[in-house]
Amino acid sequence: MLKFALSGTNPKFYEKFALPEVCRFIRSIGLDAIELVDANIEPIADARREVGVWSNLDIEKARRTLVDERVKAPVLQFRFAFNTDRGGEVDTHVAEFKSCIDAAAVLGAGRVLHYLCYSAFDRLDMDLVHRYCDEPLRYAREKGIVLVMENEFENPANQLPEKMLAIMEEFDDPFFLTNYDAPNYQMAGAEGYPYAYNLLKTYIGYAHLKNVCVFDPRFFDPRYEIGHTITGGIYAGKPIAFVPAFDGVVNIPAVLDRLIADGYDGYVTFEPHAELGLAMEDIQRDMAKLRRLGYA
């Protein structure tokens, strides 16, 4: 069976629940692992919270909470790239990336999911990718932690599988792999499965679980639409519906079967984007279906 976790950021669990409550929800649906994000963790005394900043967080308190709630954090999420005011500050990005890697070492996380600063790229600029990633990679390798790059449907540097493959081949390092998010490739106008999977399978170090389709209010609850648009293909510009795992355009059972067949031993993490209450209901239904189908 596969190992499943829940992202602590989407759909903004941290805006309603502190880390203990998120952990309890995770346990209530039969899981025991979280993709931990900076917003799930309290800052140290008098520190100001900032998107993607790990250097001022109370990591030890988070570690104790996870132990008390019997939840693991096998993956941390580094999202300084989402900081619209500062994401383009390469030196700060690198320093905070290293702080996230330090947190991963304390929390026992073997992977850090990271994002390129999409506002800094208008194409795949490999020199700029190296500026963002070389030093964190050296640091992560020393600590035995694998960096996994998210394929972002809005980022012109890596939104297509061919571009992600070029990045992976450029680094060619077992500590520098890619997250596999098939719906993100679909939203960029590519085939998320099987094409993107086949192209990248030797570099997949992590996987997200969600699904998507074109949003049309005649067919979908409006709480599935959160303001993003498709960025490539014949439906470019159309709004996106982030739907339950088994209800969208990606053949999720085929993806899961392929991961199992290819011996994938990492986590597959729920990354819902719908309105919080609806997403929580859908995750519970998706877990029930995963169990019925023998995946969990």
C-alpha positions as CSV (number, residue, x, y, z in Angstrom):
1,M,0.0,0.0,0.0
2,L,1.0,3.6,-0.5
3,K,1.7,6.1,2.3
4,F,-0.6,9.1,2.4
5,A,-0.3,12.5,4.1
6,L,-2.1,15.8,4.2
7,S,-0.7,19.2,3.2
8,G,-1.0,21.6,6.1
9,T,-1.4,24.6,3.9
10,N,-4.1,23.8,1.4
11,P,-6.8,24.9,1.7
12,K,-5.4,27.1,4.3
13,F,-5.9,24.9,7.3
14,Y,-3.6,27.2,9.3
15,E,-6.1,30.1,9.0
16,K,-8.6,28.2,11.1
17,F,-6.7,25.5,13.0
18,A,-3.6,25.5,15.1
19,L,-1.2,22.7,14.5
20,P,-2.7,20.4,17.2
21,E,-6.1,20.7,15.6
22,V,-4.7,20.0,12.2
23,C,-3.0,16.9,13.6
24,R,-6.3,15.7,15.2
25,F,-8.1,16.0,11.9
26,I,-5.3,14.1,10.2
27,R,-5.7,11.3,12.8
28,S,-9.5,11.4,12.5
29,I,-9.3,10.3,8.8
30,G,-6.8,7.5,9.5
31,L,-3.6,9.3,8.5
32,D,-0.5,10.1,10.6
33,A,1.6,12.4,8.4
34,I,1.6,16.1,7.4
35,E,3.3,18.1,4.8
36,L,4.3,20.8,7.2
37,V,4.3,24.5,6.1
38,D,5.7,27.5,7.9
39,A,2.2,28.8,8.6
40,N,1.4,25.7,10.7
41,I,4.2,26.7,13.2
42,E,4.1,29.4,15.8
43,P,6.8,32.1,15.5
44,I,9.2,32.6,18.4
45,A,8.3,35.3,20.9
46,D,7.7,38.7,19.4
47,A,8.6,37.5,15.9
48,R,6.6,38.6,12.9
49,R,5.1,35.9,10.7
50,E,6.1,36.1,7.0
51,V,5.3,33.8,4.1
52,G,8.0,31.2,3.6
53,V,10.2,32.4,6.5
54,W,11.4,29.5,8.7
55,S,14.2,31.3,10.6
56,N,11.9,32.8,13.3
57,L,9.7,29.8,14.0
58,D,9.5,27.7,17.2
59,I,10.6,24.5,15.6
60,E,11.1,22.7,19.0
61,K,7.5,23.5,20.0
62,A,6.3,22.1,16.7
63,R,8.4,19.0,17.2
64,R,6.8,18.4,20.7
65,T,3.3,18.9,19.2
66,L,3.9,16.3,16.5
67,V,5.1,13.9,19.1
68,D,2.2,14.5,21.4
69,E,-0.3,14.2,18.6
70,R,1.4,11.1,17.1
71,V,1.8,12.7,13.7
72,K,4.9,12.6,11.5
73,A,6.2,15.4,9.2
74,P,8.0,13.5,6.5
75,V,8.0,16.6,4.2
76,L,8.3,20.3,4.9
77,Q,7.1,22.9,2.4
78,F,9.3,25.8,1.5
79,R,7.3,28.6,-0.1
80,F,9.3,31.8,0.2
81,A,8.7,32.1,-3.5
82,F,5.1,33.0,-2.7
83,N,6.2,36.0,-0.8
84,T,5.3,38.6,-3.4
85,D,7.2,41.4,-1.7
86,R,10.5,39.5,-1.2
87,G,10.4,36.3,-3.3
88,G,12.8,37.7,-5.8
89,E,15.5,38.4,-3.1
90,V,17.7,35.5,-4.1
91,D,20.1,35.7,-1.1
92,T,17.2,35.9,1.4
93,H,15.5,33.0,-0.4
94,V,18.6,30.9,-0.1
95,A,19.0,31.8,3.6
96,E,15.4,30.9,4.4
97,F,15.7,27.7,2.4
98,K,18.6,26.7,4.6
99,S,16.6,27.5,7.7
100,C,13.8,25.2,6.3
101,I,16.4,22.5,5.8
102,D,17.6,22.9,9.4
103,A,13.9,22.5,10.5
104,A,13.6,19.4,8.5
105,A,16.6,17.9,10.2
106,V,15.1,18.7,13.7
107,L,11.6,17.4,12.7
108,G,12.9,14.2,11.0
109,A,11.6,15.2,7.6
110,G,13.5,13.5,4.8
111,R,12.3,15.9,2.1
112,V,11.7,19.6,1.5
113,L,9.2,20.6,-1.2
114,H,10.2,23.9,-2.7
115,Y,9.0,26.4,-5.3
116,L,10.8,28.6,-7.7
117,C,10.0,32.3,-7.5
118,Y,7.5,32.5,-10.4
119,S,7.7,36.3,-10.4
120,A,11.4,36.1,-11.2
121,F,11.1,33.9,-14.3
122,D,9.7,34.7,-17.7
123,R,11.2,31.5,-19.2
124,L,13.4,28.6,-18.0
125,D,16.6,30.4,-17.1
126,M,19.0,27.7,-15.9
127,D,21.5,30.2,-14.5
128,L,18.8,31.7,-12.3
129,V,17.6,28.3,-11.2
130,H,21.2,27.5,-10.1
131,R,21.3,30.8,-8.1
132,Y,18.2,29.8,-6.2
133,C,19.1,26.1,-5.7
134,D,22.8,25.4,-5.7
135,E,23.6,26.4,-2.2
136,P,20.5,24.9,-0.6
137,L,21.2,21.7,-2.5
138,R,24.8,21.5,-1.1
139,Y,23.4,22.2,2.4
140,A,20.6,19.6,2.1
141,R,23.0,17.0,0.8
142,E,25.2,17.4,3.9
143,K,22.2,16.8,6.1
144,G,20.8,13.9,4.1
145,I,17.6,15.7,3.0
146,V,16.2,15.5,-0.5
147,L,14.9,18.6,-2.2
148,V,11.8,18.1,-4.4
149,M,10.8,20.9,-6.8
150,E,7.1,21.5,-7.4
151,N,5.9,21.7,-11.0
152,E,3.9,24.9,-10.9
153,F,1.3,25.5,-13.6
154,E,1.8,29.3,-13.4
155,N,5.6,29.3,-13.5
156,P,7.1,29.6,-17.0
157,A,10.3,28.0,-15.8
158,N,8.9,24.6,-14.9
159,Q,5.2,24.4,-15.8
160,L,5.8,21.8,-18.6
161,P,7.3,18.3,-18.1
162,E,10.0,19.0,-20.7
163,K,11.2,22.0,-18.7
164,M,11.2,20.1,-15.5
165,L,13.1,17.3,-17.2
166,A,15.7,19.8,-18.4
167,I,16.1,21.0,-14.8
168,M,16.4,17.5,-13.4
169,E,19.0,16.5,-16.0
170,E,20.9,19.7,-15.4
171,F,21.3,18.9,-11.7
172,D,21.4,15.1,-12.0
173,D,21.5,14.6,-8.3
174,P,19.6,12.1,-6.1
175,F,19.2,14.9,-3.5
176,F,17.5,17.1,-6.1
177,L,14.3,15.5,-7.5
178,T,10.8,16.6,-8.6
179,N,7.4,16.5,-7.0
180,Y,4.9,14.9,-9.4
181,D,1.7,16.8,-9.5
182,A,-0.2,15.5,-12.6
183,P,-3.1,18.1,-12.4
184,N,-0.6,21.0,-12.4
185,Y,0.7,19.7,-15.8
186,Q,-2.9,19.4,-17.0
187,M,-3.5,23.1,-16.1
188,A,-0.5,24.1,-18.0
189,G,-1.8,22.5,-21.1
190,A,0.3,19.3,-21.0
191,E,-0.7,15.7,-20.4
192,G,-0.2,15.0,-16.7
193,Y,-0.5,11.2,-17.1
194,P,0.9,9.2,-18.6
195,Y,3.2,11.5,-20.7
196,A,4.6,13.7,-17.9
197,Y,5.0,10.7,-15.6
198,N,6.9,8.6,-18.3
199,L,9.1,11.6,-19.0
200,L,10.0,12.2,-15.4
201,K,9.6,8.8,-13.6
202,T,13.3,8.4,-12.7
203,Y,13.3,11.8,-11.0
204,I,10.1,11.6,-9.0
205,G,10.8,12.0,-5.3
206,Y,7.3,13.0,-4.0
207,A,3.7,13.2,-5.3
208,H,0.7,15.4,-4.6
209,L,-2.9,14.1,-4.8
210,K,-5.7,16.3,-6.1
211,N,-7.7,16.7,-9.3
212,V,-8.8,19.4,-11.6
213,C,-11.1,20.3,-14.5
214,V,-12.6,23.3,-16.2
215,F,-14.9,25.1,-13.9
216,D,-18.5,25.6,-15.1
217,P,-21.1,26.8,-12.5
218,R,-23.7,24.6,-14.3
219,F,-21.8,21.5,-13.2
220,F,-19.8,22.3,-10.0
221,D,-20.2,23.7,-6.6
222,P,-18.7,27.2,-6.7
223,R,-16.6,26.4,-3.7
224,Y,-14.4,24.3,-6.0
225,E,-13.3,27.5,-7.9
226,I,-10.8,29.7,-6.0
227,G,-9.6,32.1,-8.7
228,H,-7.0,30.3,-10.7
229,T,-7.1,29.9,-14.4
230,I,-5.8,27.3,-16.8
231,T,-2.5,28.5,-18.3
232,G,-2.0,26.4,-21.4
233,G,-3.9,24.4,-24.1
234,I,-7.2,25.0,-25.7
235,Y,-8.9,26.0,-22.4
236,A,-6.3,28.5,-21.4
237,G,-7.9,31.4,-19.4
238,K,-10.8,29.3,-18.3
239,P,-11.3,29.0,-14.5
240,I,-10.2,25.9,-12.7
241,A,-12.3,23.6,-10.5
242,F,-10.2,21.9,-7.8
243,V,-12.3,18.7,-7.3
244,P,-12.0,15.5,-5.3
245,A,-9.2,13.1,-6.3
246,F,-11.4,10.8,-8.3
247,D,-13.6,13.4,-10.0
248,G,-11.3,15.3,-12.3
249,V,-9.5,15.0,-15.6
250,V,-6.5,13.0,-14.2
251,N,-6.9,9.2,-14.0
252,I,-5.8,8.9,-10.4
253,P,-6.2,5.1,-10.0
254,A,-3.8,4.7,-13.0
255,V,-1.3,7.1,-11.4
256,L,-1.4,5.3,-8.1
257,D,-1.2,1.9,-9.8
258,R,1.9,3.1,-11.7
259,L,3.6,4.5,-8.6
260,I,3.1,1.1,-6.9
261,A,4.3,-0.9,-10.0
262,D,7.4,1.3,-10.2
263,G,8.2,0.7,-6.5
264,Y,7.6,4.3,-5.4
265,D,8.2,4.3,-1.6
266,G,7.6,8.0,-0.7
267,Y,4.4,9.8,0.4
268,V,1.4,10.8,-1.7
269,T,0.0,13.9,-0.1
270,F,-3.5,15.3,-0.3
271,E,-3.3,18.9,-1.6
272,P,-6.9,20.1,-1.8
273,H,-7.6,23.7,-2.9
274,A,-11.4,24.0,-2.5
275,E,-13.1,25.9,0.3
276,L,-11.9,24.5,3.6
277,G,-15.1,22.8,4.8
278,L,-15.8,21.2,1.5
279,A,-12.2,20.1,1.1
280,M,-12.3,18.4,4.5
281,E,-15.4,16.5,3.5
282,D,-13.9,15.5,0.2
283,I,-10.7,14.3,1.9
284,Q,-12.7,12.0,4.1
285,R,-14.6,10.6,1.1
286,D,-11.4,10.2,-0.9
287,M,-9.8,8.3,2.0
288,A,-12.7,6.0,2.2
289,K,-12.5,5.3,-1.5
290,L,-8.7,4.8,-1.4
291,R,-9.3,2.1,1.3
292,R,-12.1,0.4,-0.7
293,L,-9.8,0.2,-3.7
294,G,-6.9,-1.2,-1.6
295,Y,-4.6,1.8,-1.9
296,A,-4.6,2.8,1.8
